[in-house]
């Protein structure tokens, strides 16, 4: 294969990679980063919605959240636990977990990790 033929093949491969990248990006814009589209995550409501009934609170940074479905997955993980409720701040990349009983930061980190995200050090 001469130099021009090899260059043409490389250019064709690069064009295909760009096309696939653009198609993927458009899909993410349309459907959210998780590709959920119309299959949005269903909200799990806590047993008790009144935050004043939860004397303990902890704010933990979360990496890996990109859309409202990501935030909802984390909230749902905590809301499904007895005596817990949570609210995610997607733009601030953190979650505030409220609990009726004292809990350790490591427990919160484990719930976040099991949900598929990474807990990070305290947010200021």
N, CA, C and O atoms as a GROMACS GRO file, in nm:
protein
  496
    1UNK      N    1   0.087  -0.117   0.000
    1UNK     CA    2   0.000   0.000   0.000
    1UNK      C    3   0.092   0.123   0.000
    1UNK      O    4   0.185   0.132   0.080
    2UNK      N    5   0.064   0.216  -0.089
    2UNK     CA    6   0.148   0.334  -0.097
    2UNK      C    7   0.108   0.435   0.011
    2UNK      O    8   0.010   0.414   0.082
    3UNK      N    9   0.182   0.543   0.024
    3UNK     CA   10   0.160   0.644   0.128
    3UNK      C   11   0.023   0.709   0.118
    3UNK      O   12  -0.039   0.738   0.220
    4UNK      N   13  -0.026   0.732  -0.004
    4UNK     CA   14  -0.156   0.797  -0.022
    4UNK      C   15  -0.269   0.703   0.021
    4UNK      O   16  -0.365   0.748   0.083
    5UNK      N   17  -0.259   0.576  -0.009
    5UNK     CA   18  -0.361   0.479   0.030
    5UNK      C   19  -0.369   0.463   0.181
    5UNK      O   20  -0.478   0.453   0.238
    6UNK      N   21  -0.253   0.460   0.246
    6UNK     CA   22  -0.250   0.446   0.392
    6UNK      C   23  -0.310   0.570   0.458
    6UNK      O   24  -0.382   0.560   0.557
    7UNK      N   25  -0.279   0.687   0.402
    7UNK     CA   26  -0.334   0.811   0.455
    7UNK      C   27  -0.486   0.813   0.439
    7UNK      O   28  -0.557   0.860   0.528
    8UNK      N   29  -0.537   0.763   0.328
    8UNK     CA   30  -0.681   0.760   0.304
    8UNK      C   31  -0.751   0.668   0.405
    8UNK      O   32  -0.858   0.700   0.455
    9UNK      N   33  -0.690   0.554   0.434
    9UNK     CA   34  -0.748   0.460   0.530
    9UNK      C   35  -0.750   0.523   0.669
    9UNK      O   36  -0.850   0.512   0.740
   10UNK      N   37  -0.642   0.587   0.707
   10UNK     CA   38  -0.637   0.651   0.839
   10UNK      C   39  -0.741   0.762   0.849
   10UNK      O   40  -0.810   0.774   0.950
   11UNK      N   41  -0.754   0.841   0.744
   11UNK     CA   42  -0.854   0.948   0.742
   11UNK      C   43  -0.996   0.891   0.753
   11UNK      O   44  -1.080   0.947   0.824
   12UNK      N   45  -1.022   0.780   0.683
   12UNK     CA   46  -1.155   0.718   0.688
   12UNK      C   47  -1.186   0.668   0.829
   12UNK      O   48  -1.298   0.685   0.877
   13UNK      N   49  -1.088   0.609   0.895
   13UNK     CA   50  -1.109   0.560   1.031
   13UNK      C   51  -1.134   0.678   1.126
   13UNK      O   52  -1.223   0.670   1.211
   14UNK      N   53  -1.059   0.785   1.111
   14UNK     CA   54  -1.080   0.903   1.196
   14UNK      C   55  -1.218   0.964   1.174
   14UNK      O   56  -1.282   1.007   1.270
   15UNK      N   57  -1.263   0.969   1.049
   15UNK     CA   58  -1.397   1.021   1.020
   15UNK      C   59  -1.503   0.934   1.087
   15UNK      O   60  -1.599   0.987   1.143
   16UNK      N   61  -1.488   0.802   1.081
   16UNK     CA   62  -1.585   0.713   1.144
   16UNK      C   63  -1.588   0.732   1.295
   16UNK      O   64  -1.695   0.733   1.355
   17UNK      N   65  -1.472   0.748   1.357
   17UNK     CA   66  -1.466   0.772   1.501
   17UNK      C   67  -1.538   0.901   1.536
   17UNK      O   68  -1.613   0.907   1.633
   18UNK      N   69  -1.515   1.006   1.457
   18UNK     CA   70  -1.582   1.134   1.481
   18UNK      C   71  -1.733   1.121   1.467
   18UNK      O   72  -1.807   1.176   1.548
   19UNK      N   73  -1.780   1.048   1.367
   19UNK     CA   74  -1.924   1.030   1.346
   19UNK      C   75  -1.985   0.956   1.465
   19UNK      O   76  -2.090   0.997   1.515
   20UNK      N   77  -1.922   0.850   1.510
   20UNK     CA   78  -1.974   0.777   1.626
   20UNK      C   79  -1.974   0.864   1.750
   20UNK      O   80  -2.067   0.858   1.830
   21UNK      N   81  -1.871   0.946   1.766
   21UNK     CA   82  -1.866   1.036   1.881
   21UNK      C   83  -1.978   1.138   1.879
   21UNK      O   84  -2.039   1.165   1.982
   22UNK      N   85  -2.005   1.196   1.762
   22UNK     CA   86  -2.113   1.295   1.750
   22UNK      C   87  -2.248   1.230   1.775
   22UNK      O   88  -2.331   1.288   1.845
   23UNK      N   89  -2.271   1.112   1.721
   23UNK     CA   90  -2.397   1.042   1.743
   23UNK      C   91  -2.416   1.012   1.891
   23UNK      O   92  -2.527   1.028   1.943
   24UNK      N   93  -2.312   0.968   1.958
   24UNK     CA   94  -2.320   0.939   2.102
   24UNK      C   95  -2.350   1.066   2.180
   24UNK      O   96  -2.432   1.064   2.272
   25UNK      N   97  -2.285   1.174   2.146
   25UNK     CA   98  -2.304   1.301   2.216
   25UNK      C   99  -2.447   1.352   2.197
   25UNK      O  100  -2.508   1.400   2.293
   26UNK      N  101  -2.499   1.343   2.077
   26UNK     CA  102  -2.637   1.386   2.051
   26UNK      C  103  -2.734   1.301   2.133
   26UNK      O  104  -2.831   1.354   2.187
   27UNK      N  105  -2.708   1.172   2.143
   27UNK     CA  106  -2.793   1.085   2.225
   27UNK      C  107  -2.791   1.126   2.371
   27UNK      O  108  -2.894   1.123   2.438
   28UNK      N  109  -2.674   1.163   2.420
   28UNK     CA  110  -2.664   1.207   2.560
   28UNK      C  111  -2.737   1.338   2.581
   28UNK      O  112  -2.802   1.356   2.684
   29UNK      N  113  -2.728   1.429   2.487
   29UNK     CA  114  -2.800   1.555   2.499
   29UNK      C  115  -2.951   1.533   2.500
   29UNK      O  116  -3.024   1.599   2.573
   30UNK      N  117  -2.994   1.440   2.420
   30UNK     CA  118  -3.137   1.412   2.407
   30UNK      C  119  -3.190   1.333   2.526
   30UNK      O  120  -3.301   1.359   2.573
   31UNK      N  121  -3.114   1.236   2.574
   31UNK     CA  122  -3.164   1.141   2.673
   31UNK      C  123  -3.100   1.151   2.810
   31UNK      O  124  -3.136   1.074   2.899
   32UNK      N  125  -3.009   1.240   2.832
   32UNK     CA  126  -2.938   1.244   2.959
   32UNK      C  127  -2.817   1.154   2.952
   32UNK      O  128  -2.809   1.068   2.864
   33UNK      N  129  -2.723   1.172   3.042
   33UNK     CA  130  -2.597   1.099   3.032
   33UNK      C  131  -2.615   0.949   3.050
   33UNK      O  132  -2.533   0.870   3.004
   34UNK      N  133  -2.719   0.911   3.116
   34UNK     CA  134  -2.740   0.769   3.141
   34UNK      C  135  -2.818   0.702   3.028
   34UNK      O  136  -2.847   0.583   3.033
   35UNK      N  137  -2.851   0.781   2.926
   35UNK     CA  138  -2.924   0.725   2.814
   35UNK      C  139  -3.063   0.681   2.850
   35UNK      O  140  -3.121   0.596   2.782
   36UNK      N  141  -3.117   0.737   2.956
   36UNK     CA  142  -3.246   0.692   3.007
   36UNK      C  143  -3.362   0.735   2.918
   36UNK      O  144  -3.460   0.662   2.906
   37UNK      N  145  -3.353   0.852   2.856
   37UNK     CA  146  -3.461   0.898   2.770
   37UNK      C  147  -3.592   0.898   2.843
   37UNK      O  148  -3.605   0.960   2.949
   38UNK      N  149  -3.689   0.830   2.789
   38UNK     CA  150  -3.821   0.825   2.852
   38UNK      C  151  -3.824   0.728   2.970
   38UNK      O  152  -3.920   0.726   3.047
   39UNK      N  153  -3.720   0.647   2.984
   39UNK     CA  154  -3.712   0.552   3.093
   39UNK      C  155  -3.644   0.617   3.213
   39UNK      O  156  -3.541   0.570   3.260
   40UNK      N  157  -3.702   0.727   3.262
   40UNK     CA  158  -3.642   0.797   3.373
   40UNK      C  159  -3.652   0.713   3.500
   40UNK      O  160  -3.738   0.626   3.514
   41UNK      N  161  -3.563   0.742   3.592
   41UNK     CA  162  -3.560   0.671   3.719
   41UNK      C  163  -3.682   0.713   3.801
   41UNK      O  164  -3.712   0.831   3.812
   42UNK      N  165  -3.750   0.616   3.857
   42UNK     CA  166  -3.867   0.644   3.939
   42UNK      C  167  -3.823   0.682   4.080
   42UNK      O  168  -3.738   0.616   4.139
   43UNK      N  169  -3.881   0.789   4.132
   43UNK     CA  170  -3.843   0.841   4.264
   43UNK      C  171  -3.893   0.749   4.376
   43UNK      O  172  -4.008   0.706   4.377
   44UNK      N  173  -3.802   0.719   4.472
   44UNK     CA  174  -3.837   0.647   4.593
   44UNK      C  175  -3.857   0.752   4.701
   44UNK      O  176  -3.765   0.828   4.732
   45UNK      N  177  -3.975   0.757   4.759
   45UNK     CA  178  -4.005   0.856   4.862
   45UNK      C  179  -3.966   0.802   4.999
   45UNK      O  180  -3.985   0.684   5.028
   46UNK      N  181  -3.910   0.890   5.084
   46UNK     CA  182  -3.875   0.845   5.219
   46UNK      C  183  -4.002   0.820   5.300
   46UNK      O  184  -4.109   0.872   5.267
   47UNK      N  185  -3.991   0.741   5.405
   47UNK     CA  186  -4.107   0.713   5.489
   47UNK      C  187  -4.159   0.840   5.555
   47UNK      O  188  -4.280   0.855   5.572
   48UNK      N  189  -4.069   0.930   5.593
   48UNK     CA  190  -4.106   1.054   5.660
   48UNK      C  191  -4.042   1.169   5.582
   48UNK      O  192  -3.920   1.178   5.575
   49UNK      N  193  -4.123   1.255   5.524
   49UNK     CA  194  -4.070   1.364   5.440
   49UNK      C  195  -4.030   1.489   5.518
   49UNK      O  196  -3.964   1.577   5.462
   50UNK      N  197  -4.068   1.499   5.644
   50UNK     CA  198  -4.040   1.618   5.723
   50UNK      C  199  -3.895   1.615   5.773
   50UNK      O  200  -3.862   1.538   5.863
   51UNK      N  201  -3.810   1.698   5.714
   51UNK     CA  202  -3.667   1.698   5.747
   51UNK      C  203  -3.643   1.735   5.893
   51UNK      O  204  -3.540   1.696   5.949
   52UNK      N  205  -3.734   1.807   5.954
   52UNK     CA  206  -3.714   1.844   6.096
   52UNK      C  207  -3.722   1.723   6.188
   52UNK      O  208  -3.683   1.732   6.305
   53UNK      N  209  -3.771   1.610   6.140
   53UNK     CA  210  -3.777   1.488   6.219
   53UNK      C  211  -3.645   1.409   6.215
   53UNK      O  212  -3.632   1.306   6.280
   54UNK      N  213  -3.549   1.460   6.139
   54UNK     CA  214  -3.420   1.394   6.124
   54UNK      C  215  -3.312   1.478   6.192
   54UNK      O  216  -3.265   1.576   6.134
   55UNK      N  217  -3.271   1.442   6.314
   55UNK     CA  218  -3.176   1.525   6.389
   55UNK      C  219  -3.031   1.519   6.338
   55UNK      O  220  -2.952   1.607   6.372
   56UNK      N  221  -2.996   1.421   6.260
   56UNK     CA  222  -2.859   1.406   6.214
   56UNK      C  223  -2.852   1.435   6.063
   56UNK      O  224  -2.939   1.394   5.986
   57UNK      N  225  -2.748   1.506   6.024
   57UNK     CA  226  -2.728   1.538   5.882
   57UNK      C  227  -2.579   1.533   5.850
   57UNK      O  228  -2.494   1.564   5.932
   58UNK      N  229  -2.551   1.493   5.728
   58UNK     CA  230  -2.413   1.483   5.682
   58UNK      C  231  -2.408   1.521   5.534
   58UNK      O  232  -2.487   1.471   5.454
   59UNK      N  233  -2.316   1.608   5.500
   59UNK     CA  234  -2.296   1.652   5.362
   59UNK      C  235  -2.173   1.583   5.307
   59UNK      O  236  -2.065   1.593   5.365
   60UNK      N  237  -2.188   1.513   5.194
   60UNK     CA  238  -2.078   1.438   5.135
   60UNK      C  239  -2.070   1.470   4.986
   60UNK      O  240  -2.172   1.469   4.917
   61UNK      N  241  -1.950   1.498   4.938
   61UNK     CA  242  -1.929   1.521   4.795
   61UNK      C  243  -1.943   1.391   4.717
   61UNK      O  244  -1.911   1.283   4.767
   62UNK      N  245  -1.992   1.403   4.594
   62UNK     CA  246  -2.013   1.285   4.509
   62UNK      C  247  -1.956   1.312   4.370
   62UNK      O  248  -1.988   1.414   4.308
   63UNK      N  249  -1.872   1.223   4.322
   63UNK     CA  250  -1.818   1.231   4.187
   63UNK      C  251  -1.890   1.132   4.097
   63UNK      O  252  -1.929   1.024   4.141
   64UNK      N  253  -1.907   1.171   3.972
   64UNK     CA  254  -1.965   1.081   3.874
   64UNK      C  255  -2.110   1.111   3.839
   64UNK      O  256  -2.166   1.047   3.750
   65UNK      N  257  -2.171   1.206   3.907
   65UNK     CA  258  -2.309   1.244   3.874
   65UNK      C  259  -2.306   1.341   3.756
   65UNK      O  260  -2.228   1.436   3.754
   66UNK      N  261  -2.394   1.316   3.657
   66UNK     CA  262  -2.395   1.402   3.540
   66UNK      C  263  -2.534   1.452   3.503
   66UNK      O  264  -2.547   1.549   3.428
   67UNK      N  265  -2.637   1.388   3.554
   67UNK     CA  266  -2.772   1.428   3.514
   67UNK      C  267  -2.869   1.404   3.630
   67UNK      O  268  -2.831   1.354   3.736
   68UNK      N  269  -2.994   1.442   3.606
   68UNK     CA  270  -3.094   1.428   3.712
   68UNK      C  271  -3.119   1.281   3.746
   68UNK      O  272  -3.156   1.250   3.860
   69UNK      N  273  -3.101   1.191   3.651
   69UNK     CA  274  -3.117   1.049   3.682
   69UNK      C  275  -3.009   0.999   3.776
   69UNK      O  276  -3.035   0.916   3.864
   70UNK      N  277  -2.887   1.049   3.759
   70UNK     CA  278  -2.778   1.015   3.851
   70UNK      C  279  -2.814   1.061   3.992
   70UNK      O  280  -2.803   0.985   4.088
   71UNK      N  281  -2.857   1.187   4.003
   71UNK     CA  282  -2.893   1.243   4.134
   71UNK      C  283  -3.006   1.163   4.197
   71UNK      O  284  -3.003   1.135   4.317
   72UNK      N  285  -3.104   1.127   4.118
   72UNK     CA  286  -3.220   1.054   4.170
   72UNK      C  287  -3.180   0.915   4.219
   72UNK      O  288  -3.235   0.866   4.317
   73UNK      N  289  -3.086   0.850   4.152
   73UNK     CA  290  -3.040   0.718   4.197
   73UNK      C  291  -2.979   0.727   4.337
   73UNK      O  292  -3.003   0.641   4.422
   74UNK      N  293  -2.901   0.831   4.361
   74UNK     CA  294  -2.839   0.847   4.492
   74UNK      C  295  -2.945   0.878   4.598
   74UNK      O  296  -2.944   0.819   4.705
   75UNK      N  297  -3.035   0.971   4.568
   75UNK     CA  298  -3.142   1.001   4.663
   75UNK      C  299  -3.224   0.877   4.694
   75UNK      O  300  -3.256   0.851   4.810
   76UNK      N  301  -3.256   0.799   4.592
   76UNK     CA  302  -3.336   0.677   4.612
   76UNK      C  303  -3.265   0.577   4.702
   76UNK      O  304  -3.329   0.510   4.783
   77UNK      N  305  -3.132   0.566   4.688
   77UNK     CA  306  -3.058   0.471   4.770
   77UNK      C  307  -3.073   0.503   4.918
   77UNK      O  308  -3.087   0.413   5.001
   78UNK      N  309  -3.071   0.632   4.951
   78UNK     CA  310  -3.087   0.672   5.092
   78UNK      C  311  -3.234   0.671   5.134
   78UNK      O  312  -3.265   0.630   5.246
   79UNK      N  313  -3.322   0.716   5.047
   79UNK     CA  314  -3.466   0.719   5.082
   79UNK      C  315  -3.523   0.580   5.105
   79UNK      O  316  -3.621   0.565   5.178
   80UNK      N  317  -3.462   0.479   5.046
   80UNK     CA  318  -3.509   0.342   5.065
   80UNK      C  319  -3.468   0.286   5.202
   80UNK      O  320  -3.524   0.186   5.248
   81UNK      N  321  -3.371   0.349   5.266
   81UNK     CA  322  -3.326   0.303   5.398
   81UNK      C  323  -3.422   0.354   5.506
   81UNK      O  324  -3.466   0.469   5.498
   82UNK      N  325  -3.454   0.273   5.604
   82UNK     CA  326  -3.541   0.320   5.712
   82UNK      C  327  -3.474   0.432   5.792
   82UNK      O  328  -3.357   0.422   5.828
   83UNK      N  329  -3.549   0.538   5.820
   83UNK     CA  330  -3.498   0.648   5.900
   83UNK      C  331  -3.403   0.741   5.829
   83UNK      O  332  -3.329   0.815   5.894
   84UNK      N  333  -3.403   0.738   5.694
   84UNK     CA  334  -3.312   0.823   5.617
   84UNK      C  335  -3.388   0.896   5.507
   84UNK      O  336  -3.490   0.849   5.457
   85UNK      N  337  -3.334   1.012   5.472
   85UNK     CA  338  -3.377   1.084   5.353
   85UNK      C  339  -3.256   1.160   5.302
   85UNK      O  340  -3.164   1.189   5.378
   86UNK      N  341  -3.256   1.192   5.174
   86UNK     CA  342  -3.140   1.262   5.116
   86UNK      C  343  -3.186   1.358   5.008
   86UNK      O  344  -3.291   1.341   4.946
   87UNK      N  345  -3.104   1.459   4.988
   87UNK     CA  346  -3.126   1.555   4.881
   87UNK      C  347  -2.992   1.581   4.814
   87UNK      O  348  -2.895   1.618   4.880
   88UNK      N  349  -2.988   1.562   4.682
   88UNK     CA  350  -2.866   1.583   4.605
   88UNK      C  351  -2.867   1.724   4.546
   88UNK      O  352  -2.970   1.772   4.499
   89UNK      N  353  -2.751   1.787   4.550
   89UNK     CA  354  -2.729   1.912   4.478
   89UNK      C  355  -2.640   1.877   4.360
   89UNK      O  356  -2.519   1.861   4.376
   90UNK      N  357  -2.700   1.865   4.242
   90UNK     CA  358  -2.628   1.818   4.125
   90UNK      C  359  -2.519   1.917   4.082
   90UNK      O  360  -2.407   1.876   4.050
   91UNK      N  361  -2.550   2.045   4.082
   91UNK     CA  362  -2.450   2.143   4.038
   91UNK      C  363  -2.337   2.155   4.140
   91UNK      O  364  -2.223   2.182   4.101
   92UNK      N  365  -2.366   2.137   4.267
   92UNK     CA  366  -2.263   2.141   4.370
   92UNK      C  367  -2.192   2.008   4.389
   92UNK      O  368  -2.091   2.001   4.459
   93UNK      N  369  -2.243   1.904   4.327
   93UNK     CA  370  -2.187   1.768   4.333
   93UNK      C  371  -2.175   1.716   4.475
   93UNK      O  372  -2.070   1.669   4.517
   94UNK      N  373  -2.286   1.726   4.549
   94UNK     CA  374  -2.287   1.671   4.685
   94UNK      C  375  -2.428   1.624   4.720
   94UNK      O  376  -2.526   1.658   4.654
   95UNK      N  377  -2.434   1.544   4.826
   95UNK     CA  378  -2.560   1.497   4.880
   95UNK      C  379  -2.564   1.532   5.029
   95UNK      O  380  -2.463   1.523   5.098
   96UNK      N  381  -2.681   1.571   5.076
   96UNK     CA  382  -2.702   1.592   5.219
   96UNK      C  383  -2.793   1.479   5.265
   96UNK      O  384  -2.907   1.466   5.219
   97UNK      N  385  -2.742   1.398   5.356
   97UNK     CA  386  -2.816   1.283   5.407
   97UNK      C  387  -2.866   1.318   5.547
   97UNK      O  388  -2.789   1.360   5.633
   98UNK      N  389  -2.996   1.300   5.569
   98UNK     CA  390  -3.057   1.323   5.700
   98UNK      C  391  -3.097   1.188   5.757
   98UNK      O  392  -3.144   1.100   5.685
   99UNK      N  393  -3.077   1.172   5.887
   99UNK     CA  394  -3.106   1.044   5.951
   99UNK      C  395  -3.168   1.067   6.088
   99UNK      O  396  -3.142   1.168   6.154
  100UNK      N  397  -3.250   0.973   6.129
  100UNK     CA  398  -3.311   0.980   6.261
  100UNK      C  399  -3.218   0.925   6.368
  100UNK      O  400  -3.238   0.950   6.486
  101UNK      N  401  -3.117   0.849   6.326
  101UNK     CA  402  -3.018   0.794   6.420
  101UNK      C  403  -2.878   0.832   6.371
  101UNK      O  404  -2.856   0.854   6.252
  102UNK      N  405  -2.787   0.837   6.464
  102UNK     CA  406  -2.649   0.871   6.430
  102UNK      C  407  -2.592   0.767   6.333
  102UNK      O  408  -2.623   0.648   6.342
  103UNK      N  409  -2.509   0.812   6.242
  103UNK     CA  410  -2.447   0.722   6.146
  103UNK      C  411  -2.307   0.772   6.114
  103UNK      O  412  -2.277   0.890   6.132
  104UNK      N  413  -2.223   0.682   6.068
  104UNK     CA  414  -2.084   0.715   6.037
  104UNK      C  415  -2.070   0.758   5.892
  104UNK      O  416  -2.145   0.713   5.805
  105UNK      N  417  -1.974   0.845   5.866
  105UNK     CA  418  -1.945   0.891   5.730
  105UNK      C  419  -1.917   0.773   5.638
  105UNK      O  420  -1.955   0.774   5.521
  106UNK      N  421  -1.850   0.670   5.690
  106UNK     CA  422  -1.817   0.552   5.609
  106UNK      C  423  -1.943   0.481   5.560
  106UNK      O  424  -1.945   0.429   5.449
  107UNK      N  425  -2.048   0.479   5.643
  107UNK     CA  426  -2.174   0.417   5.601
  107UNK      C  427  -2.233   0.491   5.481
  107UNK      O  428  -2.282   0.430   5.386
  108UNK      N  429  -2.228   0.623   5.486
  108UNK     CA  430  -2.279   0.705   5.376
  108UNK      C  431  -2.197   0.680   5.250
  108UNK      O  432  -2.252   0.666   5.141
  109UNK      N  433  -2.065   0.676   5.266
  109UNK     CA  434  -1.977   0.651   5.152
  109UNK      C  435  -2.006   0.515   5.088
  109UNK      O  436  -2.002   0.502   4.965
  110UNK      N  437  -2.035   0.416   5.170
  110UNK     CA  438  -2.065   0.283   5.118
  110UNK      C  439  -2.193   0.282   5.035
  110UNK      O  440  -2.200   0.217   4.931
  111UNK      N  441  -2.295   0.353   5.082
  111UNK     CA  442  -2.421   0.361   5.006
  111UNK      C  443  -2.395   0.427   4.871
  111UNK      O  444  -2.444   0.381   4.768
  112UNK      N  445  -2.319   0.535   4.873
  112UNK     CA  446  -2.286   0.605   4.747
  112UNK      C  447  -2.209   0.513   4.654
  112UNK      O  448  -2.238   0.507   4.534
  113UNK      N  449  -2.111   0.442   4.707
  113UNK     CA  450  -2.030   0.351   4.627
  113UNK      C  451  -2.114   0.239   4.567
  113UNK      O  452  -2.098   0.206   4.449
  114UNK      N  453  -2.204   0.180   4.648
  114UNK     CA  454  -2.289   0.072   4.599
  114UNK      C  455  -2.384   0.120   4.489
  114UNK      O  456  -2.430   0.041   4.407
  115UNK      N  457  -2.414   0.249   4.489
  115UNK     CA  458  -2.502   0.306   4.387
  115UNK      C  459  -2.426   0.330   4.256
  115UNK      O  460  -2.488   0.353   4.153
  116UNK      N  461  -2.294   0.324   4.261
  116UNK     CA  462  -2.215   0.338   4.140
  116UNK      C  463  -2.142   0.470   4.126
  116UNK      O  464  -2.097   0.506   4.018
  117UNK      N  465  -2.131   0.543   4.236
  117UNK     CA  466  -2.065   0.674   4.235
  117UNK      C  467  -1.955   0.674   4.340
  117UNK      O  468  -1.940   0.578   4.416
  118UNK      N  469  -1.878   0.781   4.344
  118UNK     CA  470  -1.766   0.788   4.439
  118UNK      C  471  -1.786   0.904   4.535
  118UNK      O  472  -1.808   1.018   4.493
  119UNK      N  473  -1.779   0.874   4.662
  119UNK     CA  474  -1.784   0.978   4.765
  119UNK      C  475  -1.647   1.044   4.775
  119UNK      O  476  -1.545   0.976   4.768
  120UNK      N  477  -1.646   1.174   4.792
  120UNK     CA  478  -1.522   1.248   4.804
  120UNK      C  479  -1.520   1.322   4.937
  120UNK      O  480  -1.621   1.326   5.008
  121UNK      N  481  -1.406   1.378   4.970
  121UNK     CA  482  -1.390   1.448   5.096
  121UNK      C  483  -1.494   1.557   5.113
  121UNK      O  484  -1.564   1.595   5.018
  122UNK      N  485  -1.504   1.608   5.234
  122UNK     CA  486  -1.603   1.711   5.267
  122UNK      C  487  -1.604   1.823   5.165
  122UNK      O  488  -1.500   1.866   5.116
  123UNK      N  489  -1.724   1.869   5.134
  123UNK     CA  490  -1.739   1.987   5.051
  123UNK      C  491  -1.752   2.106   5.142
  123UNK      O  492  -1.806   2.094   5.252
  124UNK      N  493  -1.705   2.216   5.102
  124UNK     CA  494  -1.711   2.338   5.186
  124UNK      C  495  -1.828   2.422   5.145
  124UNK      O  496  -1.850   2.528   5.202
   0.00000   0.00000   0.00000
